[in-house]
Amino acid sequence: MNTDNIEYTGRLKVISYIIVLVILVLIGRMGYLQIYDGEYYANLADGNRIRIVPAVAPRGTFYDRNGTVMVTNRPGFAVSLLPLTEPISNDVINRLSILLKVPKEEINSKIEAHTGFDPIRIKTGIGPEIFSIIAEQKDLYPGVVVEVLPVREYLFKEQAVHIFGYVSEINESELEAKKDSPHKYKMGDIIGKAGLERLYDLELRGEDGGEQVEVDVTGKPVDVLGKKYPIPGCDLHLTIDKDIQAAAEKAVDEQLVAVGAKAAAAVAINPQTGEVLAMVSRPAFDPNLFVGGISSKNWEKINNNPYHPMDNKVITGEYPPGSTFKIVTGTAALAEHVVTPEEKIFDSGKHWIVDKGNADGEALGWINFEEAMAHSDNVYFYEMGNRLGVDRLEKYSRMFGLGQPTGINLLFEAEGLVASQEYKRRVFDEDWYLAETFDAAIGQGFNSVTPIQAASVMAQIAADGKRYKPYLVKKIVDPDGKIVKEFKPEVVSELKVDPEFIHLVQKGLRGVNKYGTGASVFSGFPIDIAGKTGTAENPHGRDHGWFVAYGPFDNPSVVVAVIVEQGGYGAVCAAPIARRILDAAFNLPEKNRMPQGTQPSQPTEEKKSDNSQPKQTPEQPAVVNNAPAPGRGNANANGKRL
C-alpha cells in the first residue's frame, strides 16, 4: 500500500469522526430541547397561537344607607385589537378609525404604548350596529375582537356625582403614578377618576378573569381553550340617604332659578356620628358621559363652565363664613368671660370705636347675648371681637377645627383660612389693625371656610361640644357578603368650653328661627330647630348667602349647611333650601312642607326686624353695665391691636 492511500484513509477517518460527533451533538441537543426543555418551547409555540383575552371584573356597587342601589354596572361592548406577531396593518387601523370615529393617531398611540399580550382596547361603549359590522366582516378586521365588558352606570345621573365621582380610561400620567400600586394597572384599564370611585379604586375594581383563545395566523380567534371567571369588586354601603339627597338636589336647583344664581353647595350630616346624609354641589355633570370616553363637545361644555361643575364645592369651595362665624365668636366671648349672658350692649347702628355697623344702619338698641345671636347683630359682635382680640378669636376658631381639613373620606379637601396676625404678617408683611379684628368677629376679612367646615361648627354646638369626623362610607363588603372594613363614628376633638356656655349659644341659635333672622322661613315648622343665617361680602358680585341649622333642638339628628354663591341675603336664598332638606330628613307630611319656590316674606339677614326697642341716638356709648374695657391700641379706628 502506497503512502498516498494511507494518508487518504487517515483523513477519511478524521472526517468520519467529526461527522459522527456533529450528529451525536445534534441528536443530544434535539433530545435536550424535546425532553428537558420541551415544555418551555411548547409554551412558546402556544404563545404564537394562544391569546389571553381578559374578562374585566365588574366594579363594586354603591348602596345608600337603606340599601337602594345608586351606582351599578350594565353589559357593554368594547372594540379591541389582539396583539399579533406582525405589525397591525394600516388598512385595519384606517377602517377602525372610520368605523369607530376614533382618530388614527389615537389608535396608533395606544398600539405603541401597549406591552404584553392583552388586547388593545380602542373604544368602549359601542352600540350593536358596530358589533354587527365587525362580526359580519371578519375578513376586513383581522385581529379585531369585540369584548363584553361591565360598563359603569350611574342610575340617577347627576345626583350625588360629587360623592361618587366617575370612571374613565387610565392615561399615561396616571399609569406612571400607579406603577407601585398593588394592582398592576395597564393601558386600557378603567379607573376611578374622582370621588369615592377614585379613593376606593382598589377595593372596587375586583379581580379580572379571562379566556384562553386560539387564533389563526391572521390573529382571528378560532377557539376558546379555557376560561377564568372574574371576581367582582367590593360594594360600598354609604351613609347618604337617597331620598334626602334627591330632595336636597331638587331644592338647590329650584332655588338657584328662583334667585337667579348659578352655583351653590349644601350638606347634611348627623352631628352625633359624623355620617353624611346628603351632599350637593352645583353646577354638576352627568358622570355617565365619561364612561365610554367623553366627546369633545361635552368636555368643552363642562370644562368651559365658569362655575366649575367638576369641583365639589362642599369640600373645596372656600368662602367668608359671614355671620355663621358668630357661633365661634359668641362661644369664645362667653368662655373667656368678656361678656355675661345678661349684659346688655347698646346697638346704635354702628360701633363707637370703628365706623362699622349693621346693614342699612339699623339699630336694635339694648340687646343681650341671646338677642344678638338671634338677630345676628353686627355691632354686638364687633364689640365681642374688640374685647376678645384676634388672638383669642384665632384660638377658638382652631378649637372648632377651622383652618384644617375635616378629614372626610374624599380627596382634595380644602383647609380654609383662620384670620390671624401671623397670617397677615407672613403673606402681606403688615401689622394687624383693630378694624380687621372687627371683620374677623363677624366672619369677614381673612376668614374662609368650606361648607363642610361650616356644618362641622354647627354640629359641634348641636353635639354639646363633640366634633365627629364626617364620613360617607359605612362599610365595604366583598362579593361573598363579608365585611372587609367598617367605619364607625370617630370623635376627633371636644370643645374646651363649659357646657353652660354651649347651651347659651344653643338658645341664641334657637331664637334665630323663633323670632330672629330665620323666623319667616321656619314659620309653622313643626319641629324645634336651631339655625344661623349669614351673608358674606363678595367683591366679584352679589353677596354669598349662608344658612346653617340643626334639629330637633333637644336631640339633634341632622345638621344642614347651605351656601348660595352670589345669592344675596342668606335668609332669602339659602334658608329655604335648608328647610326643604329638613322637610325630607324628618319625613314631614306635605301639609307641613315649605312650598317649592316660596321665598321668605322679608329679607332679614343683617336687615333685622325691630326688637321692640326704641331707636337711640348714635351718641349713646356701645359698652355699658360695667363691661370690660377695650384692649390696648383702640384710640382710633385703625389703631393696631397688639
Protein Blocks (a to p, Z undefined) as FASTA:
>chain_A
ZZklmmmmmmmmmmmmmmmmmmmmmmmmmmmmmmmmmmmmmmmmmmmmpccddddddddd
dddfkopafbdcdddddddddddfbdcdfklmmmmmmmnopafklmmmmmmmpgcjbdcd
fbghiafklmmmmmmmmmlmghiacddddddddfklmnoklmnopaddddfklmmmmmmg
mbacdehiacdfbhjllmmmmmmnopaddddddddfkopafbdfbdcddddddddddfbd
fklmmmmmmmmmmmmmmnopabdcdddddfknopafbdcddddddfklmmnopafklmmm
mmmpmnlpmbcfklmpccdekjmlmmmmmmmmmmnopacfklccddehiafkbccddehh
iaebjadfklmmmnopaklmmmmmmmnopmlmmmmmmmnopaiaehiacehiaebjaddf
klmmmmnopacdfklmmmmmnopajbccdfklmmmmmmmmmnoopacdddfbfbdcdfko
pafbdcddddfbdcdbdfklmmmmmmmmmmmmmmmmmlmmmgoiabdcdddddddddfkb
ccdddddddddfklccbdcddddehkbjfklmmmmmmmmmmmmmnopafklpccehiacf
bdfehpacdehiacddfklcfbeghiacddehilbmklccZZ
